[in-house]
């Protein structure tokens, strides 16, 4: 094959981006657009006892201020949790309502309270000084593990102990029986800390309106324009044929750009009410308080093995912070997205994974850089390393004893997934050779002589991926020469989709 998937190719995206010719959302020219600014809560949890924007409405340049009153009057829909995750007993879990503006309470710092629309951004910002907001503070729950303990401060009154779901995968009875008879048991408690997604391009939204056609054109930097289009149409009761969604270059995806946020809804809602173009661009500090965060898990994991360190069973309980609300795919990330990966690459006959979704007075969490799978791999590899330390084995030896061999393929993992092929020991040894593993001691001694510390680590992982069924798109060949023309509208998120698709 002279050209195809995986062959060396010059990237076609880079020249425009390196020359400043990319087109991000804030680059889009929308003639006559008003500017929106979000007035946010500076309280993590409290009851709104007073909200008055009358003075702000008369501030210079202000055209509109949207609050909970307008939200109710216009019957704007809620942001939805879109996952099908269920409790281990098969029951559905609660789905607390998430409005795009706070109504009776605020539940995390940064939650939108009002949306100011003015002729200029400066005028919109100035008007916030005239907004009267009084909040009676309520006790907060911010620590992921402690929030799920009896007596913790409630985020939602109808969610006991702040546990919104209890997910389970695997055979708990069989696992417990193995642990009761095991020669050795190793345990760890790992905190996978909360992460803020901080892409190059802050989130933004620009909405153009055509009075002649009564159509809206929405510009949003997103990984899922089709999903956004459907959700916005439903929330704001706009016919789909009246909405057009465009996504140009996206300065960083990270998973965070897949979701619908209040600000996009607020911008389109304002444009609909005013029948005028409106735009909003998030500031860097603002994005820290509004974009979905990642991870924030506490996991307790145990591994049972025989006297030679051969694994027999694994069990893990993860407390996964959901934040104050369930984001679009929040519950999916620590559960169905990654649960099958808790056996890693190892022969672990039986396994049980339990995940408690914990509501906290923090920014909601969702997919971030791997959507749960790196977290699972991290837990397993930390656990395997701990076994090696306790048994006095090298990191490669404990893995060598527990990898399935090529002769054992296809291998069914302890949670049901099947690995059809692989030479894991050979891959590990190749990596160790390339890293000059045997020469590490000399490099460490040299580092010590230079007043530095040097460490080395070994980890393995297999990706479990997939998020739903595909859609068939038949393409007839254009002519007898066997050529075919394919049109693809994938967002330009940065990894080089245009170059990759050209190889296919």
C-alpha positions in Angstrom: 0.0 0.0 0.0 1.5 3.3 -1.0 -0.9 5.4 1.0 -3.4 4.6 3.7 -4.2 4.6 7.4 -1.1 4.9 9.5 1.3 6.0 6.7 3.4 9.1 7.2 1.6 12.2 6.0 2.0 15.9 6.3 -0.7 17.5 8.4 -3.0 19.7 6.4 -4.4 21.7 9.4 -1.3 23.2 10.7 -0.4 26.0 8.3 -3.6 27.9 8.8 -3.4 27.6 12.6 0.3 28.5 12.8 -0.3 31.6 10.7 -3.2 32.8 12.8 -5.8 31.9 10.1 -7.9 29.6 12.3 -11.5 30.5 13.0 -12.5 30.1 16.6 -15.8 31.1 18.0 -14.6 34.5 19.2 -13.3 35.2 15.7 -16.8 34.9 14.2 -18.1 38.2 13.1 -21.7 38.7 14.1 -22.9 42.1 13.0 -24.6 44.1 15.7 -24.3 41.4 18.4 -25.1 42.4 22.0 -22.7 41.1 24.7 -23.7 38.8 27.5 -22.2 38.4 30.9 -23.0 35.8 33.6 -23.6 37.0 37.2 -22.5 34.0 39.3 -22.9 32.9 42.9 -19.9 33.4 45.2 -21.5 31.0 47.7 -21.1 27.3 47.6 -24.5 26.4 49.1 -27.4 28.6 50.2 -31.0 29.7 49.8 -31.7 32.8 47.7 -33.7 35.1 49.9 -33.6 38.2 47.8 -32.8 38.9 44.1 -33.5 42.3 42.6 -32.2 43.5 39.2 -34.4 46.6 38.8 -31.6 49.1 39.2 -29.3 47.0 36.9 -31.9 47.1 34.2 -31.6 50.9 34.0 -27.8 50.8 33.9 -26.3 52.4 30.7 -26.4 50.1 27.7 -28.3 47.3 29.4 -30.9 45.7 27.1 -32.1 42.7 29.0 -31.4 40.8 32.3 -32.5 37.2 32.6 -33.3 35.8 36.0 -35.3 33.0 37.6 -38.4 35.0 36.9 -37.9 35.0 33.1 -36.8 31.4 33.3 -40.2 30.4 34.7 -42.2 32.7 32.4 -40.6 31.4 29.3 -40.7 27.7 30.5 -37.1 27.1 29.6 -36.2 23.4 29.9 -33.5 22.0 32.2 -30.1 20.7 31.3 -30.4 16.9 31.2 -28.3 14.0 32.4 -28.3 11.7 29.4 -26.9 8.4 30.7 -28.7 5.2 31.3 -26.7 4.1 34.4 -28.7 2.2 37.0 -28.3 1.1 40.5 -26.8 -2.4 41.1 -30.3 -3.7 41.9 -31.6 -2.5 38.6 -33.5 0.5 39.9 -33.3 4.0 38.5 -31.4 6.7 40.4 -32.6 10.2 41.1 -31.9 12.9 38.6 -32.0 16.3 40.4 -33.2 19.2 38.2 -30.5 21.4 36.8 -31.8 24.8 35.7 -29.7 27.1 33.6 -30.2 29.9 36.2 -30.4 29.3 40.0 -34.0 29.4 41.3 -34.4 28.8 45.0 -30.9 27.7 45.9 -27.3 27.8 44.8 -25.3 24.7 45.1 -21.8 25.5 44.0 -19.6 28.6 43.6 -19.9 29.9 40.0 -23.5 28.8 39.5 -25.3 31.2 37.1 -27.8 33.5 38.8 -28.5 36.1 36.1 -27.5 36.8 32.5 -27.0 40.5 31.7 -27.2 41.5 28.0 -25.9 45.0 27.0 -24.5 46.9 24.1 -20.9 46.3 25.3 -19.3 43.8 27.5 -18.1 46.6 29.9 -21.6 47.8 30.3 -22.9 44.3 31.1 -20.1 43.9 33.7 -20.8 47.3 35.2 -24.5 46.4 35.7 -23.7 43.5 38.0 -22.6 46.0 40.7 -26.3 47.1 40.9 -27.7 43.6 41.3 -29.1 42.9 44.8 -28.5 39.3 45.8 -28.9 37.9 49.3 -28.2 34.3 50.1 -28.6 32.5 53.4 -25.6 30.2 53.7 -26.2 26.5 54.2 -23.7 23.9 55.4 -21.6 22.5 52.5 -20.4 19.0 51.5 -17.2 19.2 49.5 -15.0 16.2 50.5 -15.9 13.3 48.2 -15.6 10.5 50.8 -16.9 12.4 53.8 -19.9 13.7 51.8 -21.2 10.1 51.5 -21.0 9.3 55.2 -24.1 9.2 57.4 -24.8 12.6 58.9 -23.1 14.6 56.1 -24.5 17.9 55.1 -27.1 17.3 52.4 -26.7 18.8 48.9 -30.2 17.7 48.0 -32.8 17.0 50.7 -34.2 14.0 48.9 -30.8 12.2 48.3 -29.9 10.4 51.6 -26.2 10.6 52.5 -25.6 12.4 49.2 -25.3 9.0 47.3 -27.3 9.5 44.1 -26.6 6.0 42.7 -25.0 2.7 43.8 -23.5 1.0 40.8 -22.1 -2.5 40.7 -20.5 -4.8 38.2 -19.2 -8.4 38.7 -19.9 -11.3 41.0 -19.7 -10.0 44.6 -20.5 -13.4 46.2 -17.8 -15.3 44.3 -15.3 -12.5 45.0 -16.0 -12.6 48.8 -15.6 -16.3 48.8 -12.2 -16.1 47.2 -11.1 -13.4 49.7 -12.2 -15.5 52.6 -9.7 -18.3 51.5 -6.9 -16.3 50.0 -3.3 -16.8 51.1 -2.6 -13.1 50.7 -4.6 -9.9 50.5 -3.2 -6.5 49.5 -5.2 -3.3 50.0 -4.8 0.4 48.9 -6.8 3.6 49.3 -6.2 6.0 46.4 -7.4 9.6 45.8 -7.7 10.5 42.2 -7.8 14.3 42.6 -10.2 16.7 40.9 -9.0 18.3 37.7 -9.9 21.5 36.0 -10.0 21.4 32.2 -8.1 24.4 30.9 -8.1 24.4 27.1 -6.4 27.0 25.0 -9.7 28.5 23.9 -12.2 29.4 26.6 -15.8 28.4 26.0 -17.9 30.8 24.0 -21.2 31.1 22.1 -22.3 33.5 19.4 -25.9 33.5 18.0 -26.8 35.3 14.8 -30.5 36.0 14.1 -32.1 36.6 10.7 -35.4 38.6 11.0 -36.3 37.7 7.4 -36.2 33.9 8.0 -36.6 33.9 11.8 -33.6 31.5 11.9 -30.8 31.3 14.4 -27.2 30.4 13.6 -25.4 29.2 16.6 -21.6 29.1 16.8 -20.2 27.0 19.7 -16.8 25.3 20.2 -18.1 21.8 20.8 -17.2 18.1 20.2 -20.9 17.3 19.6 -22.7 19.9 17.5 -25.6 17.6 16.6 -26.3 16.8 20.2 -26.2 20.4 21.2 -28.6 21.3 18.4 -31.2 18.8 19.5 -30.9 19.8 23.2 -31.1 23.5 22.6 -34.1 23.2 20.3 -35.9 21.1 23.0 -35.0 23.4 25.9 -36.0 26.6 24.2 -38.9 25.3 22.1 -37.3 26.3 18.8 -38.2 24.2 15.7 -35.1 22.3 14.5 -35.5 23.8 11.0 -35.0 27.3 12.6 -31.6 26.4 14.1 -28.3 26.0 12.5 -25.2 24.9 14.4 -21.6 25.7 13.3 -18.4 24.7 14.9 -15.1 26.0 13.6 -11.7 25.3 15.1 -11.9 24.2 18.7 -8.9 25.1 20.9 -8.8 21.9 23.0 -11.5 19.3 23.5 -10.5 17.1 26.5 -14.0 15.6 26.6 -15.1 18.8 28.3 -16.3 20.3 25.0 -18.8 17.5 24.4 -21.4 18.8 26.8 -24.1 21.5 26.8 -23.6 24.2 29.4 -25.9 26.9 30.7 -24.1 29.7 28.9 -24.9 28.4 25.4 -28.6 28.2 26.4 -28.5 31.6 27.9 -27.0 33.2 24.8 -29.6 31.6 22.5 -32.4 32.3 24.8 -31.5 36.0 25.0 -31.3 36.1 21.2 -34.7 34.5 20.9 -36.3 36.9 23.4 -34.7 40.0 21.9 -34.7 38.8 18.2 -31.2 40.2 18.0 -27.7 38.6 17.7 -26.1 37.9 21.1 -22.6 36.6 22.0 -20.8 35.5 25.2 -17.2 34.6 25.7 -16.0 33.0 28.9 -13.0 34.5 30.8 -10.2 32.2 32.0 -11.1 32.5 35.7 -14.8 32.1 34.9 -14.2 28.8 33.0 -12.6 27.3 36.2 -16.0 27.8 37.8 -18.3 26.6 35.0 -16.7 24.0 32.8 -17.2 20.4 33.9 -14.3 19.2 36.1 -12.7 15.8 35.9 -12.3 12.8 38.3 -12.4 13.5 42.0 -12.6 9.9 43.1 -11.6 8.0 46.3 -11.1 4.3 45.7 -10.6 1.5 48.2 -9.3 -1.6 46.4 -8.2 -5.1 47.5 -6.4 -7.9 45.6 -6.5 -11.5 46.7 -3.7 -13.9 45.5 -2.0 -17.2 46.3 1.3 -17.5 48.1 3.2 -17.1 44.9 1.5 -13.8 44.1 -0.9 -15.1 41.4 -4.0 -13.0 41.4 -7.3 -14.6 42.2 -9.9 -11.9 42.8 -10.2 -8.1 42.9 -12.7 -5.9 44.5 -13.0 -2.1 44.5 -15.3 0.6 45.9 -15.1 4.0 44.3 -16.6 7.2 45.7 -17.1 9.3 42.7 -17.9 13.0 43.0 -20.7 14.1 40.7 -20.7 17.7 41.9 -23.8 19.7 42.6 -25.7 18.4 39.5 -25.5 15.4 37.2 -23.8 16.6 34.0 -24.7 15.3 30.6 -22.7 12.1 31.0 -21.4 12.4 34.6 -22.7 9.1 36.0 -21.4 7.1 33.0 -17.8 8.1 33.4 -16.9 6.2 36.7 -19.3 3.3 35.9 -20.0 1.8 32.5 -17.2 3.7 30.8 -14.5 2.1 32.9 -15.7 -0.7 35.1 -14.6 -3.4 32.8 -11.0 -2.2 33.0 -10.5 -3.0 36.7 -8.9 -6.3 35.7 -6.2 -4.5 33.7 -4.2 -6.9 31.5 -4.1 -9.5 34.2 -5.6 -13.0 34.8 -8.0 -12.1 37.6 -10.7 -14.8 37.5 -13.4 -12.9 39.4 -13.9 -9.2 40.2 -16.5 -6.9 41.7 -16.6 -3.1 41.3 -18.9 -0.9 43.3 -19.3 2.9 42.5 -21.1 5.4 44.7 -22.1 8.6 42.9 -21.7 11.3 45.5 -23.3 14.7 45.2 -21.1 17.6 46.5 -21.3 21.4 46.6 -18.8 21.6 43.7 -18.7 22.1 40.0 -20.3 19.1 38.2 -17.8 16.4 36.9 -17.9 14.7 33.5 -15.6 13.1 30.9 -12.0 14.4 31.0 -9.1 12.9 29.0 -10.1 9.3 28.9 -13.5 9.4 30.6 -12.9 7.1 33.6 -10.6 4.7 31.9 -7.3 6.2 33.1 -8.7 6.2 36.6 -9.3 2.5 36.5 -5.9 1.7 35.0 -4.3 3.9 37.7 -6.0 1.9 40.5 -5.1 -1.5 39.1 -1.4 -0.5 38.5 -1.0 1.1 41.9 -2.5 -2.1 43.5 -0.1 -4.4 41.5 2.9 -2.3 42.5 1.9 -2.5 46.1 1.7 -6.3 45.8 5.3 -6.3 44.4 6.6 -4.2 47.2 4.9 -6.4 49.9 6.2 -9.6 48.3 9.7 -8.3 47.5 9.3 -8.8 43.8 10.3 -6.5 41.0 7.5 -4.6 39.1 8.1 -6.6 36.0 8.1 -10.0 37.8 4.7 -9.6 39.4 3.3 -8.6 36.1 5.0 -11.5 34.3 3.4 -14.0 36.7 -0.1 -12.6 36.0 -0.2 -11.7 32.3 -2.2 -14.1 30.1 0.1 -15.8 27.5 -0.4 -15.8 23.7 -1.4 -19.5 24.0 -4.2 -18.5 26.4 -5.8 -16.1 23.8 -8.6 -15.3 23.4 -8.8 -14.5 27.1 -12.0 -13.7 29.0 -11.4 -11.1 31.7 -12.8 -11.3 35.1 -15.6 -8.8 34.2 -16.6 -10.4 30.9 -14.6 -8.5 28.3 -12.5 -10.6 25.9 -9.0 -9.9 24.8 -8.5 -11.6 21.5 -4.7 -11.3 21.2 -1.6 -9.9 22.8 1.9 -10.6 23.8 2.0 -8.6 27.0 5.2 -9.9 28.5 7.1 -9.3 25.2 5.7 -5.8 25.0 6.8 -5.1 28.5 10.3 -6.4 28.0 10.6 -4.4 24.8 9.6 -1.2 26.7 12.1 -2.0 29.5 14.9 -2.5 26.9 14.0 0.7 25.1 14.1 2.6 28.5 17.4 1.0 29.5 15.7 -0.4 32.6 18.9 -2.3 33.7 20.9 0.9 33.6 18.6 2.8 35.9 20.7 2.3 39.1 23.7 4.0 37.5 21.5 7.0 36.4 20.0 7.3 39.9 23.4 7.3 41.5 24.5 10.0 39.1 21.4 12.0 39.9 22.1 11.7 43.6 25.7 13.0 43.0 24.1 16.0 41.3 21.8 16.6 44.3 18.7 15.3 42.5 16.2 12.5 42.9 15.4 10.1 40.1 12.6 7.5 40.0 11.4 4.9 37.6 8.0 3.3 37.1 6.4 0.6 35.1 2.7 0.4 34.2 0.6 -1.4 31.6 -2.9 -0.7 30.3 -5.4 -1.8 27.8 -8.1 0.6 26.4 -11.7 -0.3 26.7 -13.5 1.9 24.3 -16.9 2.4 22.6 -19.9 4.5 23.2 -22.9 3.2 21.3 -24.0 1.8 18.0 -22.9 3.2 14.7 -25.0 4.6 11.9 -24.8 3.1 8.4 -24.0 5.6 5.7 -23.9 3.8 2.3 -21.7 5.5 -0.3 -22.0 4.4 -3.9 -18.8 4.5 -6.0 -18.7 7.6 -8.2 -17.7 5.9 -11.4 -16.1 2.8 -13.0 -12.7 3.9 -11.8 -13.5 2.9 -8.3 -13.3 6.4 -6.7 -15.6 7.6 -4.0 -16.1 11.1 -2.6 -16.9 11.3 1.1 -18.0 14.5 2.9 -17.3 14.6 6.7 -18.2 17.4 9.1 -16.2 16.3 12.1 -15.3 19.2 14.4 -11.6 20.4 14.2 -10.6 19.7 17.8 -6.8 19.8 17.2 -5.7 16.1 17.0 -5.6 16.3 13.2 -9.0 14.9 12.0 -8.6 16.4 8.6 -5.3 14.6 8.0 -6.6 11.3 9.5 -9.8 11.3 7.4 -7.8 11.9 4.2 -5.9 8.7 4.9 -9.1 6.7 5.1 
